[in-house]
Amino acid sequence: MLLVIALTSGAALLWPVLAQGAASGLTTAQAVQLINREKAVVIDVCEPEEFAQGHVAGAKNVPLAQLEAQLPKWVKNKTTPVVMLCQAGSRAARAAAQAQKLGYAQAQPLAGGLKAWREASLPIDKA
């Protein structure tokens, strides 16, 4: 019985580490470091209505469908770090892949999107 309890508690402790490792993208802490230290540009690929409800301070709104045409307008230097985000992270992952194909080698999605940003109690702007 004690062995089962020990194994169960060990698995419960390891689960968050394993789940985070499986998730692709930046953590909120890594994103904040990129923004503050390396002047990363934050691109929110949500639709304008979603963006108006709340977004990361300083983020540029470029809907996913318009990314290819508008990204060069906001990020002229392709070596600049770019943090892509959306509400939950799935569109941001597609946007980061698309940006990398365009030559933005340091484009990365924010794992968990705006939801993770809010859960980390980081500031949100509303338009």
N, CA, C and O atoms as a GROMACS GRO file, in nm:
protein
  508
    1MET      N    1   0.083  -0.119   0.000
    1MET     CA    2   0.000   0.000   0.000
    1MET      C    3   0.087   0.126   0.000
    1MET      O    4   0.060   0.222  -0.072
    2LEU      N    5   0.192   0.125   0.082
    2LEU     CA    6   0.283   0.241   0.086
    2LEU      C    7   0.355   0.261  -0.048
    2LEU      O    8   0.379   0.374  -0.090
    3LEU      N    9   0.388   0.151  -0.111
    3LEU     CA   10   0.454   0.160  -0.241
    3LEU      C   11   0.363   0.226  -0.344
    3LEU      O   12   0.409   0.308  -0.424
    4VAL      N   13   0.236   0.191  -0.344
    4VAL     CA   14   0.139   0.251  -0.437
    4VAL      C   15   0.126   0.401  -0.410
    4VAL      O   16   0.120   0.481  -0.504
    5ILE      N   17   0.120   0.438  -0.284
    5ILE     CA   18   0.109   0.581  -0.248
    5ILE      C   19   0.234   0.657  -0.292
    5ILE      O   20   0.224   0.767  -0.344
    6ALA      N   21   0.350   0.598  -0.270
    6ALA     CA   22   0.476   0.662  -0.310
    6ALA      C   23   0.483   0.681  -0.462
    6ALA      O   24   0.522   0.788  -0.509
    7LEU      N   25   0.445   0.578  -0.537
    7LEU     CA   26   0.448   0.588  -0.683
    7LEU      C   27   0.347   0.690  -0.734
    7LEU      O   28   0.376   0.765  -0.827
    8THR      N   29   0.229   0.693  -0.675
    8THR     CA   30   0.126   0.787  -0.716
    8THR      C   31   0.169   0.930  -0.688
    8THR      O   32   0.151   1.018  -0.773
    9SER      N   33   0.225   0.955  -0.570
    9SER     CA   34   0.268   1.092  -0.538
    9SER      C   35   0.385   1.134  -0.626
    9SER      O   36   0.394   1.250  -0.667
   10GLY      N   37   0.475   1.042  -0.656
   10GLY     CA   38   0.586   1.073  -0.745
   10GLY      C   39   0.538   1.108  -0.885
   10GLY      O   40   0.588   1.201  -0.948
   11ALA      N   41   0.442   1.032  -0.933
   11ALA     CA   42   0.386   1.060  -1.066
   11ALA      C   43   0.315   1.196  -1.067
   11ALA      O   44   0.324   1.270  -1.165
   12ALA      N   45   0.245   1.227  -0.958
   12ALA     CA   46   0.175   1.355  -0.950
   12ALA      C   47   0.274   1.472  -0.950
   12ALA      O   48   0.244   1.578  -1.005
   13LEU      N   49   0.389   1.453  -0.890
   13LEU     CA   50   0.491   1.558  -0.888
   13LEU      C   51   0.560   1.574  -1.023
   13LEU      O   52   0.596   1.685  -1.062
   14LEU      N   53   0.578   1.465  -1.094
   14LEU     CA   54   0.646   1.470  -1.223
   14LEU      C   55   0.556   1.514  -1.338
   14LEU      O   56   0.605   1.566  -1.438
   15TRP      N   57   0.426   1.496  -1.323
   15TRP     CA   58   0.334   1.525  -1.433
   15TRP      C   59   0.346   1.668  -1.487
   15TRP      O   60   0.355   1.682  -1.609
   16PRO      N   61   0.348   1.774  -1.405
   16PRO     CA   62   0.359   1.910  -1.461
   16PRO      C   63   0.489   1.931  -1.540
   16PRO      O   64   0.489   2.000  -1.642
   17VAL      N   65   0.597   1.872  -1.494
   17VAL     CA   66   0.726   1.886  -1.564
   17VAL      C   67   0.718   1.818  -1.700
   17VAL      O   68   0.762   1.874  -1.800
   18LEU      N   69   0.663   1.698  -1.704
   18LEU     CA   70   0.652   1.625  -1.830
   18LEU      C   71   0.554   1.692  -1.925
   18LEU      O   72   0.580   1.699  -2.045
   19ALA      N   73   0.443   1.742  -1.873
   19ALA     CA   74   0.343   1.808  -1.958
   19ALA      C   75   0.399   1.937  -2.015
   19ALA      O   76   0.373   1.969  -2.131
   20GLN      N   77   0.475   2.011  -1.936
   20GLN     CA   78   0.533   2.137  -1.986
   20GLN      C   79   0.638   2.109  -2.092
   20GLN      O   80   0.650   2.183  -2.190
   21GLY      N   81   0.715   2.002  -2.074
   21GLY     CA   82   0.816   1.967  -2.173
   21GLY      C   83   0.753   1.928  -2.306
   21GLY      O   84   0.812   1.953  -2.411
   22ALA      N   85   0.635   1.869  -2.302
   22ALA     CA   86   0.568   1.828  -2.425
   22ALA      C   87   0.506   1.947  -2.498
   22ALA      O   88   0.492   1.944  -2.620
   23ALA      N   89   0.470   2.051  -2.423
   23ALA     CA   90   0.410   2.169  -2.485
   23ALA      C   91   0.518   2.247  -2.559
   23ALA      O   92   0.626   2.271  -2.505
   24SER      N   93   0.489   2.287  -2.680
   24SER     CA   94   0.587   2.363  -2.756
   24SER      C   95   0.564   2.511  -2.733
   24SER      O   96   0.452   2.556  -2.711
   25GLY      N   97   0.671   2.584  -2.739
   25GLY     CA   98   0.660   2.729  -2.725
   25GLY      C   99   0.725   2.780  -2.599
   25GLY      O  100   0.775   2.704  -2.515
   26LEU      N  101   0.722   2.911  -2.588
   26LEU     CA  102   0.783   2.980  -2.475
   26LEU      C  103   0.691   2.977  -2.353
   26LEU      O  104   0.569   2.978  -2.367
   27THR      N  105   0.751   2.974  -2.235
   27THR     CA  106   0.673   2.995  -2.114
   27THR      C  107   0.653   3.146  -2.102
   27THR      O  108   0.717   3.224  -2.172
   28THR      N  109   0.564   3.186  -2.013
   28THR     CA  110   0.543   3.330  -1.994
   28THR      C  111   0.670   3.397  -1.942
   28THR      O  112   0.701   3.510  -1.981
   29ALA      N  113   0.743   3.329  -1.855
   29ALA     CA  114   0.868   3.385  -1.802
   29ALA      C  115   0.971   3.405  -1.913
   29ALA      O  116   1.038   3.508  -1.918
   30GLN      N  117   0.983   3.307  -2.002
   30GLN     CA  118   1.076   3.319  -2.113
   30GLN      C  119   1.035   3.433  -2.207
   30GLN      O  120   1.119   3.506  -2.257
   31ALA      N  121   0.905   3.446  -2.230
   31ALA     CA  122   0.856   3.553  -2.317
   31ALA      C  123   0.886   3.690  -2.257
   31ALA      O  124   0.929   3.780  -2.328
   32VAL      N  125   0.864   3.706  -2.127
   32VAL     CA  126   0.892   3.833  -2.061
   32VAL      C  127   1.041   3.866  -2.071
   32VAL      O  128   1.077   3.981  -2.095
   33GLN      N  129   1.126   3.766  -2.054
   33GLN     CA  130   1.270   3.789  -2.067
   33GLN      C  131   1.306   3.834  -2.208
   33GLN      O  132   1.385   3.927  -2.226
   34LEU      N  133   1.249   3.768  -2.308
   34LEU     CA  134   1.277   3.808  -2.448
   34LEU      C  135   1.230   3.951  -2.474
   34LEU      O  136   1.299   4.028  -2.541
   35ILE      N  137   1.114   3.984  -2.422
   35ILE     CA  138   1.060   4.119  -2.444
   35ILE      C  139   1.147   4.224  -2.376
   35ILE      O  140   1.178   4.326  -2.436
   36ASN      N  141   1.186   4.198  -2.252
   36ASN     CA  142   1.262   4.296  -2.175
   36ASN      C  143   1.409   4.302  -2.212
   36ASN      O  144   1.466   4.411  -2.222
   37ARG      N  145   1.472   4.189  -2.234
   37ARG     CA  146   1.616   4.185  -2.258
   37ARG      C  147   1.655   4.198  -2.404
   37ARG      O  148   1.756   4.260  -2.437
   38GLU      N  149   1.575   4.137  -2.492
   38GLU     CA  150   1.614   4.133  -2.633
   38GLU      C  151   1.519   4.213  -2.722
   38GLU      O  152   1.527   4.204  -2.845
   39LYS      N  153   1.430   4.289  -2.661
   39LYS     CA  154   1.336   4.374  -2.734
   39LYS      C  155   1.255   4.295  -2.837
   39LYS      O  156   1.238   4.338  -2.952
   40ALA      N  157   1.205   4.179  -2.795
   40ALA     CA  158   1.122   4.097  -2.883
   40ALA      C  159   0.994   4.172  -2.918
   40ALA      O  160   0.941   4.248  -2.837
   41VAL      N  161   0.947   4.148  -3.037
   41VAL     CA  162   0.820   4.207  -3.083
   41VAL      C  163   0.711   4.104  -3.056
   41VAL      O  164   0.726   3.986  -3.088
   42VAL      N  165   0.601   4.149  -2.996
   42VAL     CA  166   0.488   4.060  -2.966
   42VAL      C  167   0.383   4.078  -3.074
   42VAL      O  168   0.332   4.188  -3.096
   43ILE      N  169   0.352   3.968  -3.142
   43ILE     CA  170   0.251   3.968  -3.248
   43ILE      C  171   0.134   3.884  -3.202
   43ILE      O  172   0.148   3.764  -3.177
   44ASP      N  173   0.018   3.945  -3.191
   44ASP     CA  174  -0.105   3.876  -3.151
   44ASP      C  175  -0.181   3.842  -3.279
   44ASP      O  176  -0.223   3.931  -3.353
   45VAL      N  177  -0.199   3.713  -3.305
   45VAL     CA  178  -0.261   3.669  -3.430
   45VAL      C  179  -0.412   3.646  -3.416
   45VAL      O  180  -0.474   3.581  -3.502
   46CYS      N  181  -0.471   3.699  -3.309
   46CYS     CA  182  -0.617   3.691  -3.290
   46CYS      C  183  -0.688   3.783  -3.389
   46CYS      O  184  -0.628   3.872  -3.449
   47GLU      N  185  -0.815   3.760  -3.403
   47GLU     CA  186  -0.898   3.850  -3.483
   47GLU      C  187  -0.913   3.982  -3.408
   47GLU      O  188  -0.901   3.985  -3.285
   48PRO      N  189  -0.939   4.092  -3.478
   48PRO     CA  190  -0.949   4.224  -3.414
   48PRO      C  191  -1.047   4.230  -3.297
   48PRO      O  192  -1.022   4.300  -3.199
   49GLU      N  193  -1.158   4.157  -3.306
   49GLU     CA  194  -1.256   4.158  -3.196
   49GLU      C  195  -1.196   4.095  -3.070
   49GLU      O  196  -1.216   4.146  -2.959
   50GLU      N  197  -1.124   3.985  -3.087
   50GLU     CA  198  -1.059   3.920  -2.973
   50GLU      C  199  -0.950   4.010  -2.915
   50GLU      O  200  -0.936   4.022  -2.794
   51PHE      N  201  -0.874   4.072  -3.003
   51PHE     CA  202  -0.765   4.161  -2.962
   51PHE      C  203  -0.819   4.276  -2.878
   51PHE      O  204  -0.757   4.315  -2.780
   52ALA      N  205  -0.934   4.331  -2.917
   52ALA     CA  206  -0.994   4.444  -2.846
   52ALA      C  207  -1.040   4.405  -2.705
   52ALA      O  208  -1.047   4.490  -2.617
   53GLN      N  209  -1.070   4.279  -2.684
   53GLN     CA  210  -1.115   4.233  -2.552
   53GLN      C  211  -1.001   4.224  -2.452
   53GLN      O  212  -1.025   4.223  -2.331
   54GLY      N  213  -0.878   4.219  -2.500
   54GLY     CA  214  -0.762   4.213  -2.412
   54GLY      C  215  -0.642   4.158  -2.485
   54GLY      O  216  -0.653   4.061  -2.560
   55HIS      N  217  -0.526   4.220  -2.462
   55HIS     CA  218  -0.403   4.176  -2.528
   55HIS      C  219  -0.282   4.216  -2.444
   55HIS      O  220  -0.293   4.298  -2.352
   56VAL      N  221  -0.169   4.157  -2.475
   56VAL     CA  222  -0.044   4.190  -2.408
   56VAL      C  223  -0.007   4.334  -2.442
   56VAL      O  224  -0.020   4.377  -2.557
   57ALA      N  225   0.038   4.408  -2.342
   57ALA     CA  226   0.078   4.548  -2.364
   57ALA      C  227   0.185   4.556  -2.472
   57ALA      O  228   0.285   4.485  -2.468
   58GLY      N  229   0.163   4.642  -2.569
   58GLY     CA  230   0.258   4.662  -2.677
   58GLY      C  231   0.247   4.564  -2.792
   58GLY      O  232   0.322   4.574  -2.889
   59ALA      N  233   0.156   4.470  -2.783
   59ALA     CA  234   0.140   4.370  -2.890
   59ALA      C  235   0.082   4.434  -3.014
   59ALA      O  236   0.000   4.527  -3.007
   60LYS      N  237   0.125   4.383  -3.128
   60LYS     CA  238   0.071   4.427  -3.257
   60LYS      C  239  -0.030   4.322  -3.304
   60LYS      O  240  -0.003   4.202  -3.298
   61ASN      N  241  -0.145   4.368  -3.349
   61ASN     CA  242  -0.249   4.276  -3.396
   61ASN      C  243  -0.233   4.249  -3.545
   61ASN      O  244  -0.250   4.338  -3.628
   62VAL      N  245  -0.199   4.124  -3.576
   62VAL     CA  246  -0.187   4.079  -3.714
   62VAL      C  247  -0.262   3.947  -3.724
   62VAL      O  248  -0.207   3.842  -3.690
   63PRO      N  249  -0.389   3.949  -3.769
   63PRO     CA  250  -0.464   3.823  -3.780
   63PRO      C  251  -0.387   3.720  -3.862
   63PRO      O  252  -0.317   3.754  -3.957
   64LEU      N  253  -0.402   3.596  -3.824
   64LEU     CA  254  -0.327   3.487  -3.887
   64LEU      C  255  -0.340   3.487  -4.038
   64LEU      O  256  -0.242   3.462  -4.108
   65ALA      N  257  -0.458   3.516  -4.090
   65ALA     CA  258  -0.480   3.516  -4.234
   65ALA      C  259  -0.400   3.625  -4.305
   65ALA      O  260  -0.374   3.615  -4.425
   66GLN      N  261  -0.360   3.730  -4.233
   66GLN     CA  262  -0.287   3.842  -4.292
   66GLN      C  263  -0.140   3.844  -4.255
   66GLN      O  264  -0.069   3.939  -4.286
   67LEU      N  265  -0.093   3.739  -4.187
   67LEU     CA  266   0.043   3.738  -4.134
   67LEU      C  267   0.150   3.758  -4.240
   67LEU      O  268   0.240   3.840  -4.224
   68GLU      N  269   0.140   3.684  -4.348
   68GLU     CA  270   0.242   3.690  -4.453
   68GLU      C  271   0.256   3.832  -4.510
   68GLU      O  272   0.368   3.876  -4.537
   69ALA      N  273   0.146   3.901  -4.527
   69ALA     CA  274   0.149   4.035  -4.584
   69ALA      C  275   0.189   4.142  -4.483
   69ALA      O  276   0.257   4.238  -4.520
   70GLN      N  277   0.148   4.127  -4.356
   70GLN     CA  278   0.168   4.234  -4.259
   70GLN      C  279   0.288   4.218  -4.166
   70GLN      O  280   0.334   4.317  -4.108
   71LEU      N  281   0.340   4.097  -4.150
   71LEU     CA  282   0.453   4.079  -4.058
   71LEU      C  283   0.573   4.165  -4.094
   71LEU      O  284   0.633   4.225  -4.004
   72PRO      N  285   0.612   4.175  -4.221
   72PRO     CA  286   0.726   4.261  -4.255
   72PRO      C  287   0.704   4.409  -4.219
   72PRO      O  288   0.801   4.483  -4.201
   73LYS      N  289   0.580   4.452  -4.210
   73LYS     CA  290   0.549   4.589  -4.172
   73LYS      C  291   0.587   4.615  -4.026
   73LYS      O  292   0.635   4.723  -3.993
   74TRP      N  293   0.566   4.517  -3.938
   74TRP     CA  294   0.590   4.533  -3.795
   74TRP      C  295   0.729   4.486  -3.752
   74TRP      O  296   0.784   4.539  -3.656
   75VAL      N  297   0.785   4.389  -3.823
   75VAL     CA  298   0.917   4.335  -3.788
   75VAL      C  299   1.004   4.342  -3.913
   75VAL      O  300   1.004   4.250  -3.995
   76LYS      N  301   1.079   4.450  -3.924
   76LYS     CA  302   1.161   4.470  -4.044
   76LYS      C  303   1.288   4.386  -4.042
   76LYS      O  304   1.330   4.336  -4.146
   77ASN      N  305   1.348   4.369  -3.926
   77ASN     CA  306   1.471   4.291  -3.911
   77ASN      C  307   1.436   4.146  -3.881
   77ASN      O  308   1.376   4.117  -3.777
   78LYS      N  309   1.471   4.056  -3.969
   78LYS     CA  310   1.432   3.916  -3.953
   78LYS      C  311   1.509   3.843  -3.844
   78LYS      O  312   1.477   3.728  -3.812
   79THR      N  313   1.609   3.908  -3.784
   79THR     CA  314   1.682   3.847  -3.673
   79THR      C  315   1.624   3.887  -3.538
   79THR      O  316   1.668   3.836  -3.434
   80THR      N  317   1.525   3.977  -3.538
   80THR     CA  318   1.460   4.020  -3.414
   80THR      C  319   1.376   3.905  -3.358
   80THR      O  320   1.304   3.839  -3.432
   81PRO      N  321   1.385   3.881  -3.227
   81PRO     CA  322   1.297   3.779  -3.168
   81PRO      C  323   1.150   3.821  -3.181
   81PRO      O  324   1.116   3.938  -3.161
   82VAL      N  325   1.065   3.726  -3.214
   82VAL     CA  326   0.921   3.752  -3.230
   82VAL      C  327   0.845   3.651  -3.144
   82VAL      O  328   0.866   3.530  -3.154
   83VAL      N  329   0.757   3.703  -3.059
   83VAL     CA  330   0.672   3.619  -2.976
   83VAL      C  331   0.532   3.622  -3.036
   83VAL      O  332   0.468   3.727  -3.042
   84MET      N  333   0.487   3.507  -3.081
   84MET     CA  334   0.353   3.495  -3.139
   84MET      C  335   0.257   3.447  -3.032
   84MET      O  336   0.290   3.358  -2.953
   85LEU      N  337   0.137   3.506  -3.028
   85LEU     CA  338   0.039   3.456  -2.934
   85LEU      C  339  -0.101   3.473  -2.987
   85LEU      O  340  -0.128   3.554  -3.076
   86CYS      N  341  -0.190   3.394  -2.931
   86CYS     CA  342  -0.334   3.400  -2.960
   86CYS      C  343  -0.405   3.370  -2.828
   86CYS      O  344  -0.343   3.378  -2.722
   87GLN      N  345  -0.530   3.336  -2.833
   87GLN     CA  346  -0.604   3.312  -2.708
   87GLN      C  347  -0.553   3.189  -2.632
   87GLN      O  348  -0.534   3.195  -2.511
   88ALA      N  349  -0.531   3.078  -2.702
   88ALA     CA  350  -0.493   2.954  -2.635
   88ALA      C  351  -0.360   2.896  -2.680
   88ALA      O  352  -0.306   2.808  -2.612
   89GLY      N  353  -0.304   2.942  -2.790
   89GLY     CA  354  -0.173   2.897  -2.835
   89GLY      C  355  -0.169   2.820  -2.965
   89GLY      O  356  -0.062   2.808  -3.024
   90SER      N  357  -0.282   2.768  -3.012
   90SER     CA  358  -0.279   2.686  -3.134
   90SER      C  359  -0.252   2.770  -3.259
   90SER      O  360  -0.172   2.730  -3.344
   91ARG      N  361  -0.319   2.883  -3.273
   91ARG     CA  362  -0.294   2.970  -3.389
   91ARG      C  363  -0.154   3.028  -3.384
   91ARG      O  364  -0.091   3.048  -3.488
   92ALA      N  365  -0.106   3.055  -3.264
   92ALA     CA  366   0.028   3.111  -3.249
   92ALA      C  367   0.135   3.013  -3.297
   92ALA      O  368   0.234   3.054  -3.357
   93ALA      N  369   0.114   2.885  -3.272
   93ALA     CA  370   0.209   2.784  -3.319
   93ALA      C  371   0.213   2.781  -3.472
   93ALA      O  372   0.320   2.773  -3.532
   94ARG      N  373   0.095   2.789  -3.535
   94ARG     CA  374   0.090   2.794  -3.682
   94ARG      C  375   0.155   2.922  -3.734
   94ARG      O  376   0.225   2.920  -3.835
   95ALA      N  377   0.132   3.033  -3.664
   95ALA     CA  378   0.189   3.161  -3.705
   95ALA      C  379   0.341   3.160  -3.693
   95ALA      O  380   0.410   3.212  -3.780
   96ALA      N  381   0.393   3.100  -3.587
   96ALA     CA  382   0.538   3.093  -3.570
   96ALA      C  383   0.601   3.009  -3.681
   96ALA      O  384   0.706   3.045  -3.735
   97ALA      N  385   0.538   2.898  -3.716
   97ALA     CA  386   0.588   2.815  -3.825
   97ALA      C  387   0.586   2.891  -3.956
   97ALA      O  388   0.680   2.883  -4.035
   98GLN      N  389   0.478   2.965  -3.980
   98GLN     CA  390   0.467   3.044  -4.103
   98GLN      C  391   0.573   3.154  -4.105
   98GLN      O  392   0.634   3.180  -4.209
   99ALA      N  393   0.595   3.219  -3.991
   99ALA     CA  394   0.696   3.326  -3.984
   99ALA      C  395   0.836   3.270  -4.007
   99ALA      O  396   0.919   3.335  -4.072
  100GLN      N  397   0.863   3.151  -3.955
  100GLN     CA  398   0.994   3.089  -3.978
  100GLN      C  399   1.015   3.059  -4.126
  100GLN      O  400   1.126   3.073  -4.176
  101LYS      N  401   0.909   3.018  -4.195
  101LYS     CA  402   0.920   2.996  -4.339
  101LYS      C  403   0.948   3.126  -4.414
  101LYS      O  404   1.008   3.125  -4.522
  102LEU      N  405   0.904   3.238  -4.356
  102LEU     CA  406   0.928   3.369  -4.418
  102LEU      C  407   1.068   3.422  -4.385
  102LEU      O  408   1.108   3.526  -4.435
  103GLY      N  409   1.142   3.349  -4.300
  103GLY     CA  410   1.277   3.390  -4.267
  103GLY      C  411   1.297   3.447  -4.128
  103GLY      O  412   1.408   3.489  -4.094
  104TYR      N  413   1.193   3.450  -4.048
  104TYR     CA  414   1.204   3.499  -3.909
  104TYR      C  415   1.244   3.381  -3.821
  104TYR      O  416   1.159   3.313  -3.764
  105ALA      N  417   1.375   3.357  -3.811
  105ALA     CA  418   1.427   3.239  -3.744
  105ALA      C  419   1.396   3.236  -3.595
  105ALA      O  420   1.388   3.129  -3.535
  106GLN      N  421   1.378   3.353  -3.533
  106GLN     CA  422   1.354   3.359  -3.389
  106GLN      C  423   1.206   3.377  -3.354
  106GLN      O  424   1.175   3.425  -3.245
  107ALA      N  425   1.117   3.341  -3.442
  107ALA     CA  426   0.973   3.348  -3.414
  107ALA      C  427   0.934   3.226  -3.332
  107ALA      O  428   0.961   3.113  -3.372
  108GLN      N  429   0.870   3.250  -3.217
  108GLN     CA  430   0.829   3.141  -3.129
  108GLN      C  431   0.690   3.169  -3.073
  108GLN      O  432   0.655   3.284  -3.046
  109PRO      N  433   0.610   3.065  -3.057
  109PRO     CA  434   0.477   3.085  -2.998
  109PRO      C  435   0.484   3.089  -2.846
  109PRO      O  436   0.574   3.032  -2.785
  110LEU      N  437   0.389   3.158  -2.786
  110LEU     CA  438   0.374   3.156  -2.641
  110LEU      C  439   0.286   3.037  -2.605
  110LEU      O  440   0.169   3.033  -2.643
  111ALA      N  441   0.341   2.941  -2.534
  111ALA     CA  442   0.265   2.823  -2.495
  111ALA      C  443   0.150   2.864  -2.404
  111ALA      O  444   0.170   2.932  -2.304
  112GLY      N  445   0.030   2.823  -2.441
  112GLY     CA  446  -0.088   2.856  -2.362
  112GLY      C  447  -0.152   2.988  -2.398
  112GLY      O  448  -0.262   3.018  -2.351
  113GLY      N  449  -0.086   3.066  -2.481
  113GLY     CA  450  -0.142   3.192  -2.530
  113GLY      C  451  -0.176   3.293  -2.423
  113GLY      O  452  -0.116   3.295  -2.316
  114LEU      N  453  -0.274   3.376  -2.455
  114LEU     CA  454  -0.317   3.483  -2.365
  114LEU      C  455  -0.373   3.425  -2.234
  114LEU      O  456  -0.365   3.489  -2.129
  115LYS      N  457  -0.427   3.306  -2.242
  115LYS     CA  458  -0.479   3.240  -2.122
  115LYS      C  459  -0.365   3.219  -2.022
  115LYS      O  460  -0.381   3.248  -1.903
  116ALA      N  461  -0.250   3.170  -2.068
  116ALA     CA  462  -0.134   3.149  -1.981
  116ALA      C  463  -0.081   3.282  -1.929
  116ALA      O  464  -0.038   3.291  -1.814
  117TRP      N  465  -0.085   3.386  -2.013
  117TRP     CA  466  -0.040   3.519  -1.974
  117TRP      C  467  -0.125   3.571  -1.858
  117TRP      O  468  -0.073   3.624  -1.760
  118ARG      N  469  -0.256   3.554  -1.871
  118ARG     CA  470  -0.348   3.598  -1.764
  118ARG      C  471  -0.326   3.517  -1.636
  118ARG      O  472  -0.325   3.573  -1.526
  119GLU      N  473  -0.308   3.384  -1.651
  119GLU     CA  474  -0.288   3.298  -1.535
  119GLU      C  475  -0.159   3.334  -1.460
  119GLU      O  476  -0.148   3.310  -1.340
  120ALA      N  477  -0.061   3.390  -1.531
  120ALA     CA  478   0.064   3.433  -1.469
  120ALA      C  479   0.050   3.573  -1.408
  120ALA      O  480   0.147   3.627  -1.356
  121SER      N  481  -0.070   3.630  -1.414
  121SER     CA  482  -0.100   3.764  -1.360
  121SER      C  483  -0.014   3.873  -1.422
  121SER      O  484   0.030   3.966  -1.354
  122LEU      N  485   0.010   3.860  -1.551
  122LEU     CA  486   0.085   3.961  -1.626
  122LEU      C  487  -0.013   4.063  -1.682
  122LEU      O  488  -0.130   4.031  -1.703
  123PRO      N  489   0.033   4.187  -1.707
  123PRO     CA  490  -0.059   4.294  -1.747
  123PRO      C  491  -0.124   4.271  -1.884
  123PRO      O  492  -0.062   4.220  -1.977
  124ILE      N  493  -0.250   4.311  -1.890
  124ILE     CA  494  -0.332   4.302  -2.011
  124ILE      C  495  -0.384   4.442  -2.043
  124ILE      O  496  -0.430   4.514  -1.954
  125ASP      N  497  -0.375   4.481  -2.170
  125ASP     CA  498  -0.434   4.607  -2.216
  125ASP      C  499  -0.566   4.574  -2.284
  125ASP      O  500  -0.583   4.467  -2.341
  126LYS      N  501  -0.659   4.668  -2.277
  126LYS     CA  502  -0.785   4.653  -2.349
  126LYS      C  503  -0.802   4.775  -2.440
  126LYS      O  504  -0.776   4.889  -2.401
  127ALA      N  505  -0.848   4.748  -2.562
  127ALA     CA  506  -0.865   4.857  -2.659
  127ALA      C  507  -1.011   4.897  -2.663
  127ALA      O  508  -1.047   4.988  -2.738
   0.00000   0.00000   0.00000
